[in-house]
């Protein structure tokens, strides 16, 4: 029994994670036009933060904390095949916040069939970046820190985008009115996150023996 479960002990958080994702998607469908206006410079038009970013960043904040292993030593003794299973599960968790985007896009385009929206893939970079940040913070500093720091960093990111409209933050990442994804940066962040997850076996550093 030990060898079959080694490396996948964090799957016990799966039912709760699925529930949280389902609630987030239902919220997305119910409130597709939720929008917050953020302003750091008074003479510039505010930067809008809409439902897809709000819900996706919320998922990126809590999912890593929900799905970390309940550490009892099994992850450290896992066979290679079990570790690949563990990594696959972690990759699915990492990608889960992206599920918000097609659900939101379908809802908003159905509600406003005559309106034109930018291509949805332009929002992938922002969501993937903060999904990676949430996981990295969880692994480096622990789940409680990740759950609080990820949305705080997103708030700082949005303020910085508004305060520095011609910076790399706006040129390489989506804003409220300009959706675009730098796939090189996005891919690098995902690979770094998965490599760190593999190296630490999904166990947050503060919880290691």
ZAMARGU-4260 file (C-alpha; in steps of 0.2 Angstrom, whole numbers, plus 5000, padded with zeros to 4 digits):
<rodrens>
0) 5000/5000/5000 | 5014/5012/5004 | 5022/5010/4987 | 5006/5014/4978 | 5002/5029/4987
5) 5020/5036/4989 | 5021/5052/4978 | 5003/5055/4977 | 4998/5059/4995 | 4992/5077/4990
10) 4978/5069/4980 | 4968/5069/4996 | 4966/5088/4993 | 4958/5084/4977 | 4939/5084/4982
15) 4941/5101/4991 | 4950/5108/4976 | 4937/5102/4964 | 4924/5110/4975 | 4933/5127/4975
20) 4935/5127/4956 | 4917/5123/4954 | 4912/5137/4965 | 4923/5149/4956 | 4916/5144/4939
25) 4898/5146/4945 | 4903/5163/4952 | 4911/5168/4935 | 4895/5163/4926 | 4884/5173/4939
30) 4895/5188/4939 | 4903/5190/4922 | 4903/5209/4921 | 4911/5212/4939 | 4924/5226/4937
35) 4935/5235/4949 | 4943/5252/4943 | 4961/5254/4949 | 4970/5270/4948 | 4988/5275/4954
40) 4989/5291/4943 | 4975/5303/4943 | 4976/5310/4926 | 4976/5292/4918 | 4961/5282/4914
45) 4959/5269/4927 | 4965/5251/4924 | 4950/5239/4925 | 4951/5222/4933 | 4937/5211/4928
50) 4929/5194/4933 | 4942/5183/4924 | 4957/5190/4932 | 4949/5192/4950 | 4942/5174/4950
55) 4958/5166/4942 | 4970/5175/4954 | 4959/5169/4969 | 4960/5151/4962 | 4979/5154/4960
60) 4980/5159/4978 | 4971/5145/4986 | 4973/5130/4975 | 4992/5127/4980 | 4988/5128/4998
65) 4974/5115/4996 | 4984/5103/4986 | 5000/5102/4995 | 5005/5085/5002 | 4999/5081/5020
70) 5017/5077/5024 | 5021/5061/5032 | 5037/5056/5023 | 5029/5047/5009 | 5034/5060/4996
75) 5052/5059/5000 | 5052/5040/4997 | 5042/5040/4981 | 5047/5030/4966 | 5051/5039/4950
80) 5034/5033/4942 | 5025/5040/4957 | 5034/5056/4956 | 5029/5058/4938 | 5011/5055/4943
85) 5013/5068/4957 | 5020/5081/4944 | 5006/5077/4932 | 4993/5081/4946 | 5003/5097/4951
90) 5003/5102/4932 | 4984/5100/4932 | 4982/5111/4948 | 4993/5124/4940 | 4983/5125/4925
95) 4966/5125/4934 | 4964/5144/4935 | 4964/5145/4916 | 4947/5136/4916 | 4940/5153/4921
100) 4944/5161/4904 | 4933/5150/4892 | 4919/5150/4904 | 4919/5169/4906 | 4922/5172/4888
105) 4907/5160/4883 | 4896/5169/4896 | 4900/5187/4891 | 4899/5184/4872 | 4882/5175/4875
110) 4876/5190/4885 | 4883/5203/4872 | 4882/5194/4855 | 4884/5211/4846 | 4900/5216/4855
115) 4918/5213/4849 | 4930/5206/4861 | 4949/5204/4859 | 4955/5186/4857 | 4954/5177/4873
120) 4972/5170/4872 | 4978/5187/4877 | 4973/5184/4895 | 4983/5168/4897 | 4999/5176/4901
125) 4992/5185/4917 | 4983/5170/4923 | 4997/5158/4920 | 5010/5170/4928 | 5000/5172/4944
130) 4996/5153/4945 | 5015/5150/4944 | 5018/5164/4957 | 5005/5156/4969 | 5013/5139/4968
135) 5031/5145/4970 | 5026/5156/4985 | 5018/5140/4992 | 5033/5130/4990 | 5045/5143/4996
140) 5036/5151/5010 | 5021/5139/5014 | 5003/5139/5010 | 4997/5152/5022 | 5009/5165/5015
145) 5005/5160/4997 | 4986/5163/5000 | 4989/5180/5007 | 5004/5186/4996 | 4998/5181/4979
150) 4983/5193/4978 | 4993/5206/4986 | 5006/5204/4973 | 4993/5205/4960 | 4986/5221/4967
155) 5004/5228/4966 | 5006/5222/4949 | 4990/5231/4943 | 4995/5247/4952 | 5012/5246/4944
160) 5004/5244/4927 | 4994/5259/4929 | 5008/5270/4936 | 5020/5264/4923 | 5010/5263/4907
165) 5025/5260/4895 | 5035/5248/4906 | 5038/5229/4903 | 5023/5226/4914 | 5011/5233/4901
170) 5021/5228/4885 | 5023/5210/4890 | 5007/5207/4900 | 4989/5210/4897 | 4980/5226/4904
175) 4962/5230/4906 | 4960/5236/4888 | 4975/5227/4879 | 4976/5208/4880 | 4992/5200/4875
180) 5002/5186/4881 | 5021/5184/4880 | 5022/5165/4877 | 5041/5164/4880 | 5039/5172/4898
185) 5024/5161/4901 | 5032/5145/4896 | 5048/5149/4906 | 5038/5153/4922 | 5028/5136/4920
190) 5044/5126/4917 | 5052/5134/4932 | 5037/5131/4943 | 5036/5112/4938 | 5055/5110/4940
195) 5054/5118/4958 | 5039/5106/4962 | 5048/5091/4956 | 5064/5096/4966 | 5054/5099/4982
200) 5042/5085/4979 | 5027/5097/4981 | 5032/5099/4999 | 5033/5117/5005 | 5050/5121/5011
205) 5044/5126/5029 | 5036/5109/5031 | 5051/5099/5026 | 5061/5089/5040
</rodrens>
